[in-house]
Amino acid sequence: MADERTAVVTGASAGIGRATAVALARRGYVVVLGARRADRLDEVARECDQAGGRGIAQPTDVTRQEEVEALVRRAVDAGGRLDVMVNCAGRGLHARVHETTPEQMRSIFEVNYFGLFHGCRAAAGVMARQRSGHIFNVSSVIGKRGSPFNGAYCATKFAVCGLTDSLRVEMMPYGVRVTCVLPGTTETEFWRNVEGATGGGTTFASLRGLQSPTVVGERIAATVGRARPELIFTAGGRLLVWIQDLSPRLADRIMKAYHDKQVEP
């Protein structure tokens, strides 16, 4: 049906992406769901329907530009417009920088950065023409301050922050909002699937506690249409960013404590 409010969410099969999709559906959106796992997307689509909106599952590999463009077209076809784009697909890599292979670095950039870039490019073109819309790019608190053993992941998330800052200003003349989302460590299966992690994932969560993906998803949905350059969710996250800006040497010492905890026998 034309003229329905529509949203696209990548990485929608689990975690923050899934929670955001359901939160948008609860507000009446038609949500087009992109991720590689078709069976999971069907589950999320049913959740969206039950929440009061409508879910449309479209298996998508964000590293393929044509598939991301097709995802955005599906939303425009469904509602006649695109109101919200949430670029959330991502993966992790746990390794020292000098032990990271060029192949691993390229692979994580393909998902975390180029996948998000494809989404920004496809959505921004539509939103600029209609002169409205809101793009959310999911980075991380450690996209503001790098942490040991996460160099490749941090590099992608720093790149996301820079791209988002540029895009936000470029979209101002068109009335399009752009927000960088900076979660802390979130209670999702992401950490269990980090490449190179041992013991079921990274121990970074043990330093600051886990936040719920529902909190992140609800906050994203509640921010639609508001001029919010960044979303930071925890006091610890805000403190880390503040310390990094104020005293990088102090931030180094804090991260050294994390490093030493990681290498404990």
C-alpha positions in Angstrom: 0.0 0.0 0.0 1.4 3.4 -1.0 2.2 6.2 1.5 2.9 3.9 4.4 5.8 4.8 6.7 8.6 2.5 5.7 12.0 1.5 7.2 14.9 -0.7 6.2 17.0 -2.5 8.8 20.1 -4.4 7.9 21.5 -7.0 10.3 17.9 -7.5 11.2 18.1 -11.2 12.0 19.4 -10.8 15.5 20.6 -8.4 18.2 20.3 -4.6 17.8 19.0 -5.0 14.3 16.2 -7.3 15.3 15.3 -5.1 18.3 15.2 -2.0 16.2 13.0 -3.6 13.6 10.4 -4.7 16.2 10.5 -1.3 17.9 9.8 0.4 14.5 7.0 -2.0 13.8 5.5 -1.2 17.2 5.2 2.4 15.9 3.4 1.2 12.8 6.2 1.0 10.3 6.5 -1.4 7.4 9.9 -2.7 8.1 12.0 -4.3 5.3 14.4 -6.7 6.9 17.8 -7.4 5.5 20.3 -10.2 6.6 21.7 -13.4 5.2 19.8 -15.9 7.4 16.4 -16.2 5.7 14.9 -18.4 8.4 15.7 -15.9 11.1 14.3 -13.0 9.0 11.0 -14.9 8.7 10.8 -15.1 12.5 11.5 -11.3 12.8 8.9 -10.5 10.2 6.3 -12.4 12.2 7.4 -10.5 15.3 6.9 -7.2 13.4 3.5 -8.3 12.4 2.6 -9.1 15.9 3.9 -5.8 17.2 1.4 -3.9 15.0 3.5 -3.1 12.0 4.4 -5.2 9.0 7.6 -7.1 8.4 9.0 -7.9 5.0 11.9 -10.4 4.9 14.4 -10.0 2.1 17.6 -12.1 2.5 20.5 -9.7 1.8 24.3 -9.8 1.8 25.3 -6.2 2.6 28.7 -6.7 0.9 26.8 -6.9 -2.4 25.8 -3.4 -3.5 23.1 -4.6 -5.8 21.4 -6.6 -3.0 21.4 -3.5 -0.7 20.0 -1.4 -3.5 17.3 -4.0 -4.0 16.5 -3.9 -0.3 15.9 -0.2 -0.4 13.8 -0.5 -3.6 11.6 -3.1 -1.8 10.8 -0.5 0.9 10.0 2.2 -1.7 7.8 -0.2 -3.6 6.0 -1.2 -0.4 5.2 2.3 0.9 6.0 4.7 -1.8 8.8 6.3 0.2 11.7 5.5 2.6 11.4 7.1 6.0 14.1 5.3 8.0 17.3 3.5 7.1 19.1 1.6 9.9 22.5 0.2 8.9 23.2 -2.3 11.6 24.9 -5.3 9.9 28.4 -6.1 11.4 30.9 -8.6 12.5 33.8 -8.7 14.9 37.5 -9.8 14.9 39.6 -10.4 18.0 43.3 -10.2 17.2 46.3 -8.0 17.7 46.9 -5.6 14.8 50.2 -7.2 13.8 48.6 -10.6 13.8 45.6 -9.5 11.7 46.0 -10.7 8.1 45.3 -8.3 5.2 42.5 -10.7 4.1 40.9 -10.5 7.6 41.1 -6.7 7.5 39.5 -6.5 4.0 36.8 -8.9 5.0 35.7 -7.0 8.1 35.7 -3.7 6.2 33.5 -5.3 3.5 30.8 -5.9 6.0 31.1 -3.2 8.7 32.1 -0.3 6.4 31.3 -1.0 2.8 28.0 -2.8 3.7 27.0 0.3 5.6 28.2 2.6 2.8 26.1 0.8 0.3 23.1 1.4 2.6 23.8 5.1 3.1 24.3 5.6 -0.7 21.1 3.8 -1.6 19.0 5.5 1.1 20.4 9.0 0.8 19.5 9.1 -2.9 15.9 8.3 -2.2 15.6 10.6 0.8 17.3 13.5 -0.9 14.7 13.3 -3.7 11.8 13.2 -1.3 13.5 15.7 1.0 12.9 13.8 4.2 14.0 10.7 6.1 16.4 9.6 8.8 19.5 7.4 8.4 21.0 5.6 11.5 24.5 4.2 11.2 25.4 1.8 14.0 29.0 2.2 15.1 30.3 1.6 18.6 31.7 3.4 21.6 35.0 1.8 20.5 34.5 3.6 17.3 35.5 6.7 19.3 38.3 5.1 21.3 40.2 2.1 20.0 40.7 -0.9 22.3 43.4 -3.6 22.2 42.6 -6.9 20.4 39.9 -5.0 18.5 42.0 -3.0 16.1 40.3 -4.1 12.9 36.8 -3.8 14.3 37.6 -0.4 15.8 39.1 0.8 12.5 35.8 0.0 10.7 33.7 1.7 13.4 36.0 4.8 13.4 35.4 4.9 9.6 31.6 4.7 10.2 31.8 7.7 12.5 33.7 9.7 10.0 31.3 8.8 7.1 28.3 9.6 9.3 29.6 13.0 10.3 30.2 13.9 6.6 26.8 12.5 5.5 24.9 14.3 8.2 26.1 17.7 7.0 25.6 16.8 3.3 22.0 15.8 4.0 21.1 19.0 5.9 20.0 20.9 2.8 17.5 18.1 2.0 15.9 17.9 5.4 17.4 14.4 6.1 18.6 13.5 9.6 21.7 11.3 10.1 22.6 9.8 13.5 25.6 7.8 14.6 24.6 5.1 17.1 27.3 4.3 19.6 26.3 1.3 21.8 28.5 -0.1 24.5 28.8 -3.9 24.9 25.4 -5.3 24.2 23.9 -8.6 25.2 23.7 -10.3 21.8 25.1 -13.3 20.0 27.6 -11.0 18.3 30.2 -11.6 21.0 29.8 -15.4 20.7 30.6 -15.1 16.9 33.6 -12.9 17.0 36.3 -14.4 14.9 39.4 -15.2 16.9 37.8 -14.9 20.3 38.3 -17.7 22.8 36.1 -18.8 25.7 32.9 -17.9 23.9 33.8 -14.4 23.0 35.5 -11.3 24.2 35.9 -10.5 27.9 35.4 -6.7 27.2 31.9 -7.1 28.5 33.2 -8.0 32.0 34.6 -4.6 32.5 31.4 -2.6 32.0 28.4 -4.8 32.0 26.0 -5.6 29.2 23.1 -3.5 27.9 20.0 -4.9 26.4 19.5 -4.7 22.6 15.9 -3.7 23.3 17.1 -0.5 25.0 19.2 0.4 21.9 16.4 -0.5 19.4 13.8 1.5 21.3 16.1 4.5 21.5 16.7 4.4 17.8 13.0 4.2 17.1 12.2 7.0 19.5 14.9 9.3 17.8 13.4 9.1 14.3 12.9 12.7 13.1 15.0 14.3 15.8 18.2 16.1 15.2 20.5 13.9 17.3 24.1 13.6 15.8 25.0 10.8 18.2 23.4 8.3 20.5 25.5 7.0 23.5 23.7 4.7 25.8 25.6 4.2 29.0 27.4 6.3 31.6 30.5 4.2 31.0 30.4 4.9 27.3 30.0 8.6 27.8 32.9 8.5 30.3 35.2 6.7 27.9 34.5 9.2 25.1 35.0 12.1 27.5 38.3 10.7 28.9 39.6 10.0 25.4 38.9 13.7 24.4 40.3 15.0 27.7 43.4 12.8 28.2 44.3 10.1 25.6 47.1 9.0 27.9 44.7 8.3 30.7 42.5 6.4 28.2 45.6 4.4 27.3 46.1 3.4 30.9 42.5 2.3 31.2 42.8 0.2 28.0 46.1 -1.2 29.2 44.2 -2.7 32.2 41.8 -4.3 29.8 44.7 -5.6 27.7 46.3 -7.2 30.8 43.0 -8.8 31.8 42.7 -10.3 28.3 46.2 -11.9 28.4 45.9 -13.3 32.0 46.5 -17.1 32.0 
